[in-house]
Amino acid sequence: MNKNSKIIDGKRYSTDTATKVASWQNSYGYSDFHHMEEDLYITPKGAWFLVGEGGALSKYAQSCGNNYTCGGVEWTALSVDEAFEWLQQHHKTEELETYFADRIQDA
């Protein structure tokens, strides 16, 4: 299995061919069970996706049997609107201006 790609709804998403647009991580250290980090990508064809990873007490936790959770990784295809919202939520102004200049207005 290639850890750098995933097929979602019949489409291949690859971190090898996509452009990483932005990254985010919470304030917990990597060894903390609450730690989370996310990378937002855009494919050469303009499709957006998010690769998130987190500890056993994060939203990326996965069952590892016997009522225990382990850290996990999740790939999510995003719509253009969802990518725009993700960038806004994480205060990625430069990336918003680069990829979504047509959606931004002066107040």
Order of alpha helices (4+ residues) and beta strands (2+ residues): beta-beta-beta-beta-beta-beta-beta-beta-alpha-alpha
